[in-house]
Amino acid sequence: MAILGLSLTMLAVFVGFGLLVGILFGFFGMGGSFLVTPALLVMGYPSTVAVGSGLAFVFGTSVIGALRHRDHGQVDYKLAAIMTVAMTLGIEVGKRVVFFLEATGMADLIISVAYIGLLAVVGLFTLRDARSSADDSESEAGDLADRVQSIHIPPMVTLRGDVHVSGTIVFAVGLAIGVLSGFLGVGGGFLLMPAMMYGLGVPAAIAVGTDILQITISGAFGAFVYAQSGAVALPVVGALLAGSALGARIGAGATKLVDEDEIKGYFAAMLLAGSGAVAAKNLGTGYGIDALNMVSIALIFGAAILVSGAVVLAAVCRLRGDRTGRVCRLTTS
């Protein structure tokens, strides 16, 4: 029996995966396509469909999380507005690059390699920061943010958390991430959140909430331009959104409870898992090794289960500690 072209088994898989991704999305401030797009690539969907469906999922699930983070006071509207305009322009450029590469037959390879590299680099950087001592972390992140904030290119803007930075630099960062977003089919969160935290000095919780608000608009634009080309698998997106509606609320609530270093550690784990999954898929396909294809699927779905479970457990432990005076500590190592 099939519903909207999906078997009951696949429908259940996508709904369940949407629940897990929703938790991670609400927690990390990313639309979830940094997992959805590689998962669709791993499952054999064409690159343009994987990218377009990832962006459509970004839009649908981000609306839920944006409202939740607004309730927690974790949104900087000024920063979100600048990033949204810049990323919207960048997404159009990235989309044109994808369809050019599709015409040459090189899209799958290049997008996969770009995923592997970007996810691995950002993941390792974030993991290094999370595992450093608090003093060292603050020094390294603070030095970069201080250098960026010392560049006085008008107009200067003041962001939440008493952050003073050039609006021109903020726009340039958003434009570059938008190009990558349109190219890779992601909402840009796995790049934008570290850029706001380490480059601009925005506190992690505010970076998460602001990222989600920005994703709501840029994700809508990205989904629209891909849908015009018929590159969105609506049944898959619908099933994912059905699960993510609840998950996003759970994840957003957890950001109020979990330590900032734990957020960074979980974030790094998800990026590295995504990088490993796409790498295993490409090696398995290129050399005909079925075991590597299974490893790639296990990494994507296994990481989503483990990290989302750890997020929920960390939040529950914190709540129990607040109520009983005992704190349950989780490590990200």
C-alpha positions as CSV (number, residue, x, y, z in Angstrom):
1,M,0.0,0.0,0.0
2,A,1.3,3.4,-0.9
3,I,0.3,6.9,0.3
4,L,1.3,9.8,-2.0
5,G,3.7,7.6,-3.8
6,L,5.5,6.4,-0.6
7,S,5.2,2.9,0.9
8,L,4.0,2.7,4.5
9,T,7.5,1.7,5.6
10,M,9.1,4.7,3.8
11,L,6.3,7.0,5.1
12,A,7.0,5.9,8.7
13,V,10.8,6.3,8.1
14,F,10.4,9.9,6.9
15,V,8.0,10.9,9.7
16,G,10.3,9.4,12.3
17,F,13.3,11.0,10.8
18,G,11.4,14.3,10.6
19,L,10.7,14.1,14.4
20,L,14.4,13.6,15.1
21,V,15.5,16.4,12.7
22,G,12.9,18.7,14.2
23,I,14.4,18.2,17.7
24,L,17.9,19.0,16.3
25,F,16.6,21.9,14.3
26,G,14.9,23.5,17.3
27,F,18.0,23.0,19.3
28,F,20.7,24.0,16.9
29,G,18.8,26.7,14.9
30,M,19.3,25.0,11.6
31,G,16.5,24.0,9.2
32,G,17.6,20.4,9.3
33,S,18.5,20.1,5.6
34,F,22.1,19.6,6.6
35,L,20.9,16.1,7.4
36,V,17.9,15.8,5.1
37,T,19.8,16.7,1.9
38,P,22.6,14.2,2.4
39,A,20.0,11.6,3.6
40,L,18.2,11.9,0.3
41,L,21.5,11.7,-1.6
42,V,22.3,8.6,0.3
43,M,18.9,7.1,-0.5
44,G,19.4,7.6,-4.2
45,Y,17.5,10.8,-5.0
46,P,18.9,13.1,-7.7
47,S,21.0,15.9,-6.5
48,T,18.6,18.7,-7.6
49,V,15.6,16.9,-5.9
50,A,17.6,16.4,-2.7
51,V,18.6,20.0,-2.7
52,G,15.2,21.4,-3.5
53,S,13.4,19.1,-1.0
54,G,15.9,20.0,1.7
55,L,15.1,23.7,1.2
56,A,11.4,23.1,1.2
57,F,11.7,21.2,4.5
58,V,13.8,24.1,5.8
59,F,10.9,26.5,5.2
60,G,8.2,24.4,6.6
61,T,9.9,23.4,9.9
62,S,11.5,26.8,10.5
63,V,8.2,28.6,11.0
64,I,7.5,26.4,14.1
65,G,10.9,26.9,15.6
66,A,10.9,30.7,15.0
67,L,7.7,31.2,16.9
68,R,9.1,29.1,19.8
69,H,12.4,31.0,20.0
70,R,10.6,34.3,19.8
71,D,8.7,33.3,22.9
72,H,12.1,32.7,24.7
73,G,13.4,36.2,23.6
74,Q,16.2,34.6,21.6
75,V,15.8,36.6,18.3
76,D,17.8,39.6,17.1
77,Y,15.5,41.0,14.4
78,K,18.1,43.5,13.0
79,L,20.6,40.8,12.5
80,A,18.0,38.5,10.9
81,A,16.9,41.2,8.5
82,I,20.4,41.8,7.2
83,M,21.2,38.1,6.9
84,T,17.9,37.4,5.2
85,V,18.4,40.0,2.4
86,A,22.0,38.9,1.8
87,M,21.3,35.2,1.8
88,T,18.3,35.5,-0.5
89,L,20.5,37.1,-3.1
90,G,23.2,34.4,-2.5
91,I,20.7,31.5,-2.9
92,E,19.8,32.6,-6.4
93,V,23.4,32.5,-7.4
94,G,23.9,29.1,-5.8
95,K,20.9,27.7,-7.5
96,R,22.2,28.8,-10.9
97,V,25.5,27.0,-10.2
98,V,23.7,23.8,-9.3
99,F,21.7,23.7,-12.5
100,F,24.7,24.5,-14.6
101,L,26.6,21.6,-13.0
102,E,23.6,19.4,-13.5
103,A,23.7,20.1,-17.3
104,T,27.4,19.1,-17.3
105,G,26.7,15.9,-15.4
106,M,29.0,16.8,-12.5
107,A,26.5,18.1,-9.9
108,D,26.3,14.9,-7.8
109,L,30.1,14.6,-7.4
110,I,30.8,18.2,-6.8
111,I,27.9,18.8,-4.3
112,S,28.9,15.6,-2.4
113,V,32.6,16.6,-2.2
114,A,31.6,20.1,-1.0
115,Y,29.3,18.6,1.6
116,I,32.1,16.4,2.9
117,G,34.6,19.2,3.1
118,L,32.4,21.9,4.7
119,L,30.7,19.6,7.2
120,A,34.1,18.2,8.3
121,V,35.9,21.5,8.6
122,V,33.1,23.3,10.5
123,G,32.5,20.2,12.6
124,L,36.1,19.8,13.6
125,F,36.5,23.5,14.4
126,T,33.4,23.5,16.6
127,L,34.4,20.2,18.3
128,R,37.9,21.7,19.1
129,D,36.2,24.7,20.6
130,A,33.8,22.7,22.7
131,R,36.5,20.4,24.1
132,S,38.8,23.3,25.0
133,S,38.8,24.7,28.5
134,A,36.4,27.5,29.1
135,D,39.2,30.1,29.3
136,D,40.8,28.9,26.1
137,S,37.5,28.8,24.2
138,E,36.6,32.3,25.2
139,S,40.0,33.6,24.2
140,E,40.0,32.0,20.8
141,A,36.4,32.9,19.9
142,G,36.7,36.3,21.5
143,D,39.9,37.2,19.5
144,L,38.2,36.6,16.2
145,A,35.0,38.4,17.2
146,D,37.1,41.3,18.5
147,R,39.0,41.6,15.3
148,V,35.8,41.6,13.3
149,Q,34.2,44.2,15.6
150,S,37.2,46.4,15.3
151,I,36.6,46.9,11.5
152,H,34.6,50.1,11.3
153,I,33.0,50.0,7.8
154,P,29.8,52.0,7.9
155,P,27.0,51.5,8.7
156,M,27.8,50.2,12.2
157,V,25.0,48.3,13.9
158,T,24.4,47.2,17.5
159,L,23.2,43.6,18.0
160,R,21.7,41.9,21.1
161,G,24.4,40.9,23.6
162,D,26.0,44.4,23.3
163,V,27.7,43.4,20.0
164,H,28.8,46.4,17.8
165,V,29.8,45.4,14.3
166,S,29.9,46.7,10.7
167,G,26.6,46.1,8.9
168,T,28.6,45.7,5.6
169,I,30.5,42.8,7.1
170,V,27.3,41.2,8.3
171,F,25.9,41.5,4.8
172,A,29.0,40.1,3.1
173,V,28.9,37.1,5.5
174,G,25.3,36.5,4.7
175,L,25.8,36.8,0.9
176,A,28.6,34.2,1.0
177,I,26.6,31.7,3.1
178,G,23.6,32.3,0.8
179,V,25.6,31.2,-2.2
180,L,26.6,28.0,-0.4
181,S,23.1,27.5,0.8
182,G,21.6,27.6,-2.7
183,F,24.4,25.4,-3.9
184,L,24.2,22.7,-1.2
185,G,20.5,22.9,-0.5
186,V,20.8,23.9,3.1
187,G,19.3,26.7,5.1
188,G,22.8,27.9,5.8
189,G,22.5,27.3,9.6
190,F,25.5,24.9,9.9
191,L,27.6,27.8,8.6
192,L,25.6,30.8,9.8
193,M,25.4,29.8,13.5
194,P,29.2,29.4,13.8
195,A,29.7,32.6,11.8
196,M,27.5,34.5,14.2
197,M,29.0,33.0,17.3
198,Y,32.7,33.0,16.4
199,G,32.9,35.8,13.8
200,L,30.4,38.3,15.2
201,G,30.5,37.4,18.9
202,V,26.7,36.8,19.2
203,P,25.7,34.6,22.2
204,A,24.9,31.0,21.2
205,A,21.2,31.1,22.3
206,I,20.6,34.3,20.3
207,A,22.5,32.9,17.3
208,V,20.2,29.9,17.3
209,G,16.9,31.9,17.5
210,T,18.1,34.5,15.0
211,D,19.2,31.8,12.6
212,I,15.8,30.1,12.6
213,L,14.0,33.4,11.9
214,Q,16.3,34.1,9.0
215,I,15.9,30.5,7.7
216,T,12.1,30.9,7.6
217,I,12.4,33.6,4.8
218,S,15.5,32.4,2.9
219,G,14.3,28.8,3.0
220,A,10.9,29.9,1.5
221,F,12.7,31.6,-1.3
222,G,15.0,28.7,-1.9
223,A,12.1,26.2,-2.0
224,F,10.2,28.4,-4.4
225,V,13.0,28.7,-7.0
226,Y,13.6,24.9,-6.9
227,A,9.8,24.1,-7.0
228,Q,9.5,26.2,-10.1
229,S,11.9,23.7,-11.8
230,G,10.0,20.7,-10.4
231,A,12.9,19.7,-8.1
232,V,10.9,19.2,-4.9
233,A,9.6,15.8,-3.7
234,L,6.4,17.0,-2.0
235,P,5.4,13.6,-0.5
236,V,8.8,13.3,1.2
237,V,8.8,16.9,2.4
238,G,5.2,16.4,3.8
239,A,6.1,13.3,5.7
240,L,9.2,15.0,7.2
241,L,7.2,18.0,8.2
242,A,4.6,15.9,9.9
243,G,7.3,14.5,12.3
244,S,9.2,17.8,12.7
245,A,6.3,19.8,14.0
246,L,6.6,18.2,17.4
247,G,10.3,17.8,17.4
248,A,11.0,21.5,16.7
249,R,9.1,22.5,19.9
250,I,11.0,20.0,22.0
251,G,14.4,21.1,20.6
252,A,13.7,24.9,21.1
253,G,12.7,24.3,24.7
254,A,15.9,22.4,25.3
255,T,18.1,25.4,24.4
256,K,16.9,27.1,27.6
257,L,18.2,24.2,29.7
258,V,21.4,22.8,28.1
259,D,24.9,24.3,28.7
260,E,26.3,26.3,25.8
261,D,29.4,24.0,25.5
262,E,27.1,21.0,25.2
263,I,25.3,22.7,22.4
264,K,28.6,23.2,20.5
265,G,29.6,19.5,21.2
266,Y,26.3,18.1,19.9
267,F,26.4,20.4,16.9
268,A,29.9,19.2,16.0
269,A,28.9,15.6,16.3
270,M,26.0,16.1,13.8
271,L,28.2,17.8,11.2
272,L,30.9,15.1,11.4
273,A,28.3,12.4,11.1
274,G,26.9,14.1,8.0
275,S,30.4,14.4,6.4
276,G,31.2,10.8,7.1
277,A,27.9,9.6,5.7
278,V,28.3,11.4,2.3
279,A,31.9,10.2,2.1
280,A,30.9,6.6,2.7
281,K,28.1,6.8,0.2
282,N,30.5,8.1,-2.5
283,L,33.1,5.6,-1.8
284,G,30.6,2.8,-1.7
285,T,29.0,3.8,-5.0
286,G,32.4,4.5,-6.7
287,Y,33.9,1.2,-5.8
288,G,30.8,-1.0,-5.6
289,I,31.1,-1.7,-1.9
290,D,27.6,-2.2,-0.5
291,A,28.8,-2.2,3.1
292,L,29.8,1.4,2.8
293,N,26.4,2.4,1.5
294,M,24.9,0.8,4.6
295,V,27.4,2.6,6.8
296,S,26.4,5.9,5.3
297,I,22.7,5.3,6.0
298,A,23.6,4.1,9.6
299,L,25.6,7.3,10.2
300,I,22.8,9.7,9.0
301,F,20.0,8.0,10.9
302,G,22.1,6.8,13.8
303,A,23.5,10.2,14.5
304,A,20.1,11.8,14.4
305,I,18.8,9.3,16.9
306,L,21.7,9.5,19.3
307,V,22.2,13.3,19.3
308,S,18.5,14.1,19.5
309,G,18.2,11.6,22.3
310,A,21.2,13.2,24.1
311,V,19.6,16.6,23.7
312,V,16.3,15.5,25.3
313,L,18.2,13.6,28.1
314,A,20.4,16.6,28.8
315,A,17.3,18.9,29.1
316,V,15.5,16.3,31.4
317,C,18.6,16.0,33.6
318,R,18.8,19.8,33.9
319,L,15.2,20.0,34.9
320,R,15.7,17.2,37.5
321,G,18.7,19.1,38.8
322,D,16.7,22.3,39.2
323,R,13.9,20.5,41.0
324,T,16.0,18.2,43.3
325,G,19.2,20.1,43.6
326,R,21.1,17.3,41.9
327,V,22.6,17.8,38.4
328,C,23.0,15.1,35.9
329,R,26.0,15.8,33.8
330,L,26.4,14.7,30.2
331,T,29.7,14.9,28.3
332,T,30.2,15.4,24.6
333,S,33.5,13.6,24.3
